[in-house]
């Protein structure tokens, strides 16, 4: 079986370049969020997806994650929108069996 490659993406935001609402928008668009809507008798919760919910990924830390090499262009399109406010580094990595299997399972579930 050939090695499956991924891309490790790490980023740092340039806080001084973000307005507070922009920072929230950036992270919500990337990671998604849970919306809580209180009503008189009940609280409704909605999961709002981010760009990473649309592709297989493995979160490594708060501002780093691995995506399959096939999804690199898509995630880079997102970061290109924020290039003046985010410092980004990328590293090619070989995926271990567990991560490779997780990505394969994610893709099978999506079909």
Number of C-alpha atoms within 10 A of each C-alpha: 3 4 10 15 17 24 21 22 20 17 15 13 17 12 11 8 12 16 10 10 8 11 16 12 12 18 14 16 17 17 13 17 14 11 11 11 10 10 8 5 6 8 9 10 11 10 10 13 15 16 15 19 13 10 18 19 20 16 13 12 8 9 13 16 18 24 24 23 15 11 17 16 10 12 15 15 11 14 18 12 11 15 13 12 17 17 13 17 12 15 10 14 15 15 18 13 11 9 19 18 12 15 21 14 12 14 12 9 8 10 5
